[in-house]
Amino acid sequence: MRVFVTGASGHLGSAVVPELLEAGHHVTGLARSDASAAVIKELGADVRRGDFTDLDGLREAAAEADAVIHLAFNHDTLAAGGFADAAATDHTVVRALGDALAGTGKALVGVGFKPTGIEAVDATINANPRSATARMLAELANEGVRSVLVGVPPVVHSVRDRHGFVPTLIGIARSTGVSGYLGDGSNLWPAAHALDVGRLYRLALEKAPAGAQVHAATEEGVPVREIAEAIARHLGVPAVSIPAQRAEEHFGFFATFAGMNLTMPNAGTRRLLGWDPVHPGLLADLEEGHYFTTG
């Protein structure tokens, strides 16, 4: 298939694109800068220059492709405290891609979660500003699009991870002198190695039916205290409980994410796609030490 990939030069894209190419797909990646274009070329894909402000260009690229994988998100705006603004932009982009694919039966694979019917879980899903986009993407299945929602875990780890949950926690620990976790740290973060997620995206593109929800977590939930303690050992700082009233002071924009408590069962996804993750878990990857060689 000819696959158009947004976010092709990012952490996740750097795992998805090679997986697609190895399986024989032809990949074109969206690049908004010379640096992004260079990364995409190095991965072996073709480059299409553009950004999220060029909706006509996005529609054209989607229409020319056999499938679209949408990975890009404005993380710079997110880190500056503009999560809602970044989510609103993403909503507009997904709508444009969906319009281009409507009635074609072509695949649009994006990020998000469908409601589960479990009140506590759905409250967490709905609190995320990206939930409206996920609902819209799921509904594209009724517009003749083979839309697939990939529940990407909050922690996707690998040697290429520079801006995710783990590097953020490490940066906070370095700047504050302590590796912090909220309360007793028993809250859970689902996790997966980027290479396992890359393979899941390829399988979802090839096999998942319209309207499918798949979960990309290889570990359904890792206690945040254990993550903080691993970081503390490597940095030589104490692991410390941060009370809720000091969360924003200590974690800054990351305070909301620090308290996230979520599990992501993956048995259904394994059965549906024949997905068999093989790469190291989060704590094992932390012990490799590559997260602590820079910064």
C-alpha positions as CSV (number, residue, x, y, z in Angstrom):
1,M,0.0,0.0,0.0
2,R,0.9,3.6,-0.5
3,V,0.8,5.0,3.1
4,F,0.9,8.6,4.1
5,V,2.3,9.1,7.6
6,T,2.1,12.3,9.7
7,G,4.6,12.5,12.5
8,A,6.9,10.2,10.5
9,S,10.1,11.8,11.9
10,G,9.0,11.5,15.5
11,H,9.7,8.9,18.2
12,L,6.8,6.7,17.2
13,G,7.2,7.4,13.5
14,S,10.8,6.3,13.6
15,A,9.5,2.8,14.6
16,V,6.4,2.7,12.4
17,V,8.0,3.8,9.1
18,P,10.7,1.1,9.0
19,E,8.1,-1.5,10.0
20,L,5.9,-0.5,7.1
21,L,8.8,-0.4,4.6
22,E,10.1,-3.8,5.7
23,A,6.6,-5.2,5.0
24,G,6.8,-3.9,1.4
25,H,4.6,-0.8,1.8
26,H,5.5,2.5,0.1
27,V,5.7,5.3,2.7
28,T,5.5,9.1,2.3
29,G,6.1,11.1,5.5
30,L,4.9,14.6,6.2
31,A,7.8,17.0,7.1
32,R,7.4,20.5,8.3
33,S,11.2,21.3,8.5
34,D,14.5,20.4,6.8
35,A,15.5,18.4,9.9
36,S,12.3,16.3,9.8
37,A,12.7,15.8,6.0
38,A,16.3,14.5,6.6
39,V,15.1,12.0,9.3
40,I,12.3,10.7,7.0
41,K,14.8,10.3,4.1
42,E,17.2,8.5,6.4
43,L,14.4,6.1,7.4
44,G,14.0,5.3,3.7
45,A,10.6,7.0,3.0
46,D,9.6,9.7,0.6
47,V,9.0,13.2,1.9
48,R,6.1,15.5,1.5
49,R,6.7,19.0,2.9
50,G,3.9,20.7,4.8
51,D,2.3,21.3,8.2
52,F,-1.0,21.4,10.0
53,T,-1.9,24.8,8.6
54,D,-2.1,23.5,5.1
55,L,-5.4,21.5,5.3
56,D,-5.7,21.4,1.5
57,G,-2.3,19.8,1.2
58,L,-3.2,17.2,3.9
59,R,-6.4,16.3,2.0
60,E,-4.5,16.0,-1.2
61,A,-1.9,13.7,0.3
62,A,-4.5,11.6,1.9
63,A,-6.5,11.2,-1.3
64,E,-3.4,10.2,-3.2
65,A,-2.6,7.4,-0.7
66,D,-4.1,4.0,-0.1
67,A,-4.0,4.6,3.7
68,V,-3.1,7.2,6.3
69,I,-1.4,6.8,9.6
70,H,-1.8,9.9,11.7
71,L,0.9,10.1,14.4
72,A,1.7,13.8,14.6
73,F,0.7,16.1,17.5
74,N,1.9,19.5,18.5
75,H,3.9,18.6,21.6
76,D,5.6,22.0,21.8
77,T,2.2,23.6,22.4
78,L,1.4,20.8,24.9
79,A,4.6,21.4,26.9
80,A,3.8,25.1,27.0
81,G,0.5,24.4,28.8
82,G,-1.6,24.6,25.6
83,F,-3.0,21.0,25.6
84,A,-6.5,22.2,24.7
85,D,-5.1,24.2,21.8
86,A,-3.0,21.3,20.5
87,A,-6.0,19.0,20.7
88,A,-8.2,21.5,18.8
89,T,-5.7,21.6,16.0
90,D,-5.5,17.8,15.9
91,H,-9.3,17.7,15.7
92,T,-9.2,19.9,12.6
93,V,-6.5,17.8,11.0
94,V,-8.3,14.5,11.5
95,R,-11.5,16.0,10.1
96,A,-9.6,17.1,7.0
97,L,-8.0,13.6,6.6
98,G,-11.4,12.0,7.1
99,D,-13.1,14.2,4.5
100,A,-10.5,13.2,2.0
101,L,-11.0,9.5,2.7
102,A,-14.8,9.5,3.1
103,G,-16.5,6.8,1.0
104,T,-13.3,5.2,-0.2
105,G,-13.0,2.3,2.3
106,K,-9.3,3.4,2.8
107,A,-7.7,3.1,6.2
108,L,-7.2,6.0,8.6
109,V,-5.2,4.8,11.7
110,G,-5.1,7.3,14.5
111,V,-4.6,7.7,18.2
112,G,-7.3,7.4,20.8
113,F,-9.7,5.5,23.0
114,K,-13.4,4.6,22.6
115,P,-15.6,4.7,25.6
116,T,-15.6,1.5,27.5
117,G,-18.8,1.7,29.5
118,I,-16.8,1.5,32.7
119,E,-17.5,4.8,34.5
120,A,-14.0,5.3,36.2
121,V,-12.2,4.5,32.9
122,D,-14.4,6.6,30.8
123,A,-13.9,9.6,33.2
124,T,-10.2,9.3,32.6
125,I,-10.7,9.1,28.8
126,N,-13.1,12.0,28.6
127,A,-10.8,14.2,30.7
128,N,-8.3,14.1,27.9
129,P,-8.8,17.0,25.5
130,R,-8.0,14.6,22.7
131,S,-11.1,12.5,23.4
132,A,-13.4,14.4,21.1
133,T,-11.0,13.7,18.2
134,A,-11.0,10.0,19.1
135,R,-14.8,9.9,19.0
136,M,-14.9,11.6,15.7
137,L,-12.3,9.3,14.2
138,A,-14.3,6.3,15.4
139,E,-17.4,7.7,13.8
140,L,-15.6,8.0,10.4
141,A,-16.3,4.2,10.1
142,N,-19.9,5.3,9.3
143,E,-18.6,7.6,6.5
144,G,-16.9,4.9,4.5
145,V,-13.5,5.1,6.1
146,R,-11.7,2.1,7.6
147,S,-10.9,4.1,10.8
148,V,-8.9,2.4,13.5
149,L,-8.2,3.8,16.9
150,V,-4.8,2.8,18.5
151,G,-4.7,3.3,22.2
152,V,-1.1,4.3,22.6
153,P,0.1,3.9,26.2
154,P,1.3,7.1,28.0
155,V,4.8,5.6,28.1
156,V,6.4,4.6,24.8
157,H,10.0,3.9,25.5
158,S,13.2,3.3,23.4
159,V,16.6,4.8,22.7
160,R,14.9,7.4,20.6
161,D,12.6,8.7,23.3
162,R,13.5,12.3,24.0
163,H,10.2,14.0,25.0
164,G,8.0,11.4,26.5
165,F,6.9,10.7,30.1
166,V,10.2,9.2,31.1
167,P,12.5,11.9,29.8
168,T,10.2,14.5,31.4
169,L,10.4,12.8,34.8
170,I,14.1,12.5,34.5
171,G,14.4,16.2,33.6
172,I,12.2,17.2,36.6
173,A,14.3,15.0,38.9
174,R,17.5,16.6,37.6
175,S,16.2,20.1,38.2
176,T,14.6,19.5,41.6
177,G,17.2,17.0,43.0
178,V,14.6,14.4,43.8
179,S,12.7,11.8,41.8
180,G,9.1,12.4,42.6
181,Y,5.9,10.5,42.5
182,L,2.4,11.6,43.6
183,G,1.2,10.2,46.9
184,D,2.1,6.6,47.5
185,G,3.0,6.2,43.8
186,S,0.7,3.2,43.3
187,N,-1.0,4.7,40.3
188,L,-0.3,2.8,37.1
189,W,1.1,3.9,33.7
190,P,0.6,1.5,30.8
191,A,3.8,1.1,28.7
192,A,5.3,-0.4,25.6
193,H,8.5,-0.4,23.7
194,A,8.4,1.7,20.5
195,L,9.4,-1.1,18.3
196,D,6.5,-3.3,19.5
197,V,4.1,-0.3,18.9
198,G,5.5,0.1,15.4
199,R,4.7,-3.5,14.6
200,L,1.2,-3.1,16.0
201,Y,0.5,-0.1,13.8
202,R,1.6,-2.2,10.7
203,L,-0.7,-5.0,11.8
204,A,-3.6,-2.6,12.5
205,L,-3.2,-1.1,9.0
206,E,-3.2,-4.5,7.4
207,K,-5.8,-6.4,9.4
208,A,-8.0,-4.3,11.7
209,P,-11.7,-3.8,10.6
210,A,-13.4,-0.5,10.4
211,G,-14.2,1.0,13.7
212,A,-11.7,-1.2,15.6
213,Q,-10.1,-0.3,18.9
214,V,-6.7,-1.8,19.5
215,H,-4.4,-1.3,22.6
216,A,-0.7,-0.9,22.1
217,A,0.4,-1.4,25.7
218,T,2.7,-4.4,26.2
219,E,2.6,-3.8,30.0
220,E,-0.9,-3.1,31.2
221,G,0.2,-0.9,34.1
222,V,3.6,-0.1,35.7
223,P,3.5,1.5,39.2
224,V,4.8,5.0,39.0
225,R,6.7,4.7,42.2
226,E,8.8,1.9,40.7
227,I,9.6,4.1,37.7
228,A,10.6,7.0,40.0
229,E,12.8,4.7,42.1
230,A,14.6,3.4,39.0
231,I,15.2,7.0,37.9
232,A,16.4,7.8,41.4
233,R,19.0,5.0,41.4
234,H,20.5,6.1,38.1
235,L,20.7,9.8,39.0
236,G,21.8,9.2,42.6
237,V,19.0,11.2,44.1
238,P,16.2,10.2,46.6
239,A,12.8,9.0,45.4
240,V,10.3,11.2,47.2
241,S,6.5,11.2,47.6
242,I,5.0,14.5,46.4
243,P,1.8,15.5,48.2
244,A,-1.1,16.4,45.9
245,Q,-1.1,20.0,47.1
246,R,2.4,20.4,45.8
247,A,1.9,18.6,42.5
248,E,1.9,21.7,40.3
249,E,4.8,23.3,42.2
250,H,7.0,20.2,41.7
251,F,5.8,18.8,38.3
252,G,4.7,22.0,36.5
253,F,2.7,21.3,33.4
254,F,3.2,17.6,34.0
255,A,1.3,17.5,37.2
256,T,-1.9,16.2,35.6
257,F,0.0,13.4,33.9
258,A,2.0,12.5,37.0
259,G,-1.3,11.4,38.7
260,M,-2.6,9.4,35.8
261,N,-3.9,6.0,36.9
262,L,-4.8,3.7,34.0
263,T,-4.6,0.1,32.8
264,M,-4.7,-1.1,29.2
265,P,-5.6,-4.7,28.8
266,N,-4.1,-6.1,25.5
267,A,-5.4,-9.7,25.2
268,G,-8.1,-8.7,22.7
269,T,-5.6,-6.8,20.5
270,R,-3.2,-9.8,20.6
271,R,-6.0,-12.1,19.4
272,L,-7.3,-9.7,16.7
273,L,-4.0,-8.9,15.1
274,G,-1.7,-11.8,16.1
275,W,0.5,-9.3,17.9
276,D,3.3,-10.8,20.0
277,P,5.5,-8.1,21.7
278,V,9.1,-9.2,22.0
279,H,11.1,-6.1,23.2
280,P,12.1,-5.2,26.8
281,G,9.6,-3.8,29.3
282,L,9.9,-0.3,30.8
283,L,11.9,-1.0,33.9
284,A,14.3,-3.3,32.0
285,D,14.7,-0.5,29.4
286,L,15.5,2.0,32.2
287,E,18.2,-0.4,33.5
288,E,19.9,-0.3,30.1
289,G,20.9,3.3,31.1
290,H,20.5,5.0,27.7
291,Y,17.9,7.4,29.2
292,F,20.6,8.8,31.5
293,T,23.5,9.4,29.0
294,T,22.3,12.8,27.9
295,G,21.0,15.9,29.6
